[in-house]
Amino acid sequence: MSRKPMPVGSHGNVTRTPYYNGVRLVGEGKTWYTPDGDAVPPKKIRWAARVRFRDNDGRTRKVEAWGSSGAEAERRLRDDLTIRKRTSSDTITAETRLEVLANYWLRTKIDPSTLAVNTRQRYRYTTEQYVIPGLGGLLLRECTVSRLEAWVSGEVEKHAANARISLTCLKGMLDVAVREDALTANPARSVTPVPATASEDVRALAVPDVIKLRAALATDEKATAIDLHDLVDVMLATGCRPGEALALRWDEVDLTKHVVYLTGTVVREKGVGLFRQDTTKGKKPRGHLVPEFAVRMLESRAAEATPGELNLVFPSDRNGLREVTTVDRQWRTFRERHPEWTWITPKTFRKSVATAVDRGADIAAAAAQLGHAHSSTTARHYIERPAVGPDQRTILEQFGG
């Protein structure tokens, strides 16, 4: 006899689970250990509270919340369940408020999606901080093209980038309303698109500047103490993003074949903390043959590396993950000591790699180096335009008669 399903809007028993650096702990009470038997102080433990909930579509899904203690995680989970029950108790109709639809969209379409963590967080932040405060009180039947157009136009004047993402979120959530038969058409799709802001001229490091900068990093004791010189070398040798360099593991470095494989990145997710995401921004792992200067650096690091649980090439002082924002702050501190490099950010190294490969090979090679699906992205955002155009004097001399 089959098991009777839970009623729509109900949930099962809540479980609490302790974690440290993404690893589930074992133990009880106030004593917890990693699977290897290392004791973990209670203050470093993150707790997950989980439960199975039957949604309005009749499907049972896992719901979770995080906290610094089991009780805190469970409180947050029950708060989420209160909202979830409210939004699942009634079918989405023309009388539903936009804020209810927004919460439903985030919970059922965005949170469980395969979108990158940072993308999911950006959609949630934009929806909660801009869309709901600005339009959340409207009934769906009141979400006309003219109302949405007026609101988006006002947001464009404040911050065009936020307005563009807000419109994307509106399109997504109102698509749900159409599928639920609450609306016959999506009004957000008739709103004037928000044009992309004009990008500033790309500025990259020339080869002599790179050599000079690497020398400055190598002779700066504070920079070498935090591996800033070696980290920059990896970015210059591959064109990778800072988060990808920080996620690099020794088993992804082949010193015999001089290949580095980029398979993940470091991200921080609200309620979860800092962890290694096992996909890059482009969703595909990339292997790069690296130049000799990077091979020598990696060989030197490998000889002195202390094996850690995560096997990272650039671990933190505690052999864990390093945060991208921490590296950004360390780079700004280095620039304060060396004012001539104040215009450079970690992204400059990626631009410099793209520009060098484009000029030494072509734009397709530069796009492949950066892992871009379309070379137009590389050309627009990562290639520095030369101050002097190509030499076409022989062709143009014909005009002289």
Secondary structure in CASP SS format (residue, H / E / C, confidence):
PFRMAT SS
TARGET T0000
AUTHOR 0000-0000-0000
METHOD secondary structure of the structure
MODEL  1
M C 1.00
S C 1.00
R C 1.00
K C 1.00
P C 1.00
M C 1.00
P C 1.00
V C 1.00
G C 1.00
S C 1.00
H E 1.00
G C 1.00
N C 1.00
V C 1.00
T E 1.00
R E 1.00
T E 1.00
P E 1.00
Y E 1.00
Y E 1.00
N C 1.00
G C 1.00
V E 1.00
R E 1.00
L C 1.00
V E 1.00
G E 1.00
E E 1.00
G C 1.00
K C 1.00
T E 1.00
W E 1.00
Y E 1.00
T C 1.00
P C 1.00
D C 1.00
G C 1.00
D C 1.00
A E 1.00
V C 1.00
P C 1.00
P H 1.00
K H 1.00
K H 1.00
I C 1.00
R E 1.00
W E 1.00
A E 1.00
A E 1.00
R E 1.00
V E 1.00
R E 1.00
F E 1.00
R E 1.00
D C 1.00
N C 1.00
D C 1.00
G C 1.00
R C 1.00
T E 1.00
R E 1.00
K E 1.00
V E 1.00
E E 1.00
A E 1.00
W E 1.00
G E 1.00
S C 1.00
S C 1.00
G H 1.00
A H 1.00
E H 1.00
A H 1.00
E H 1.00
R H 1.00
R H 1.00
L H 1.00
R H 1.00
D H 1.00
D H 1.00
L H 1.00
T H 1.00
I H 1.00
R H 1.00
K H 1.00
R H 1.00
T H 1.00
S H 1.00
S H 1.00
D C 1.00
T C 1.00
I C 1.00
T C 1.00
A C 1.00
E C 1.00
T C 1.00
R E 1.00
L H 1.00
E H 1.00
V H 1.00
L H 1.00
A H 1.00
N H 1.00
Y H 1.00
W H 1.00
L H 1.00
R H 1.00
T H 1.00
K H 1.00
I H 1.00
D C 1.00
P C 1.00
S C 1.00
T C 1.00
L C 1.00
A C 1.00
V H 1.00
N H 1.00
T H 1.00
R H 1.00
Q H 1.00
R H 1.00
Y H 1.00
R H 1.00
Y H 1.00
T H 1.00
T H 1.00
E H 1.00
Q H 1.00
Y H 1.00
V H 1.00
I H 1.00
P H 1.00
G H 1.00
L H 1.00
G C 1.00
G C 1.00
L C 1.00
L E 1.00
L H 1.00
R H 1.00
E H 1.00
C C 1.00
T C 1.00
V H 1.00
S H 1.00
R H 1.00
L H 1.00
E H 1.00
A H 1.00
W H 1.00
V H 1.00
S H 1.00
G H 1.00
E H 1.00
V H 1.00
E H 1.00
K H 1.00
H C 1.00
A H 1.00
A H 1.00
N H 1.00
A H 1.00
R H 1.00
I H 1.00
S H 1.00
L H 1.00
T H 1.00
C H 1.00
L H 1.00
K H 1.00
G H 1.00
M H 1.00
L H 1.00
D H 1.00
V H 1.00
A H 1.00
V H 1.00
R H 1.00
E C 1.00
D C 1.00
A C 1.00
L C 1.00
T C 1.00
A C 1.00
N C 1.00
P H 1.00
A H 1.00
R H 1.00
S H 1.00
V C 1.00
T C 1.00
P C 1.00
V C 1.00
P C 1.00
A C 1.00
T C 1.00
A C 1.00
S C 1.00
E C 1.00
D C 1.00
V C 1.00
R C 1.00
A C 1.00
L C 1.00
A C 1.00
V H 1.00
P H 1.00
D H 1.00
V H 1.00
I H 1.00
K H 1.00
L H 1.00
R H 1.00
A H 1.00
A H 1.00
L H 1.00
A H 1.00
T C 1.00
D C 1.00
E H 1.00
K H 1.00
A H 1.00
T H 1.00
A H 1.00
I C 1.00
D C 1.00
L H 1.00
H H 1.00
D H 1.00
L H 1.00
V H 1.00
D H 1.00
V H 1.00
M H 1.00
L H 1.00
A H 1.00
T H 1.00
G C 1.00
C C 1.00
R C 1.00
P H 1.00
G H 1.00
E H 1.00
A H 1.00
L H 1.00
A C 1.00
L C 1.00
R E 1.00
W H 1.00
D H 1.00
E H 1.00
V E 1.00
D E 1.00
L C 1.00
T C 1.00
K C 1.00
H C 1.00
V E 1.00
V E 1.00
Y E 1.00
L E 1.00
T C 1.00
G C 1.00
T E 1.00
V E 1.00
V E 1.00
R E 1.00
E E 1.00
K C 1.00
G C 1.00
V C 1.00
G E 1.00
L E 1.00
F E 1.00
R E 1.00
Q E 1.00
D C 1.00
T C 1.00
T C 1.00
K C 1.00
G C 1.00
K C 1.00
K C 1.00
P C 1.00
R E 1.00
G E 1.00
H E 1.00
L E 1.00
V C 1.00
P C 1.00
E H 1.00
F H 1.00
A H 1.00
V H 1.00
R H 1.00
M H 1.00
L H 1.00
E H 1.00
S H 1.00
R H 1.00
A H 1.00
A H 1.00
E H 1.00
A C 1.00
T C 1.00
P C 1.00
G C 1.00
E C 1.00
L C 1.00
N C 1.00
L E 1.00
V C 1.00
F C 1.00
P C 1.00
S C 1.00
D C 1.00
R C 1.00
N C 1.00
G C 1.00
L C 1.00
R C 1.00
E C 1.00
V H 1.00
T H 1.00
T H 1.00
V H 1.00
D H 1.00
R H 1.00
Q H 1.00
W H 1.00
R H 1.00
T H 1.00
F H 1.00
R H 1.00
E H 1.00
R H 1.00
H C 1.00
P H 1.00
E H 1.00
W H 1.00
T C 1.00
W C 1.00
I C 1.00
T C 1.00
P H 1.00
K H 1.00
T H 1.00
F H 1.00
R H 1.00
K H 1.00
S H 1.00
V H 1.00
A H 1.00
T H 1.00
A H 1.00
V H 1.00
D H 1.00
R H 1.00
G H 1.00
A C 1.00
D C 1.00
I H 1.00
A H 1.00
A H 1.00
A H 1.00
A H 1.00
A H 1.00
Q H 1.00
L H 1.00
G C 1.00
H C 1.00
A C 1.00
H C 1.00
S H 1.00
S H 1.00
T H 1.00
T H 1.00
A H 1.00
R H 1.00
H H 1.00
Y C 1.00
I C 1.00
E C 1.00
R C 1.00
P C 1.00
A C 1.00
V C 1.00
G C 1.00
P C 1.00
D C 1.00
Q C 1.00
R H 1.00
T H 1.00
I H 1.00
L H 1.00
E H 1.00
Q H 1.00
F H 1.00
G H 1.00
G C 1.00
END
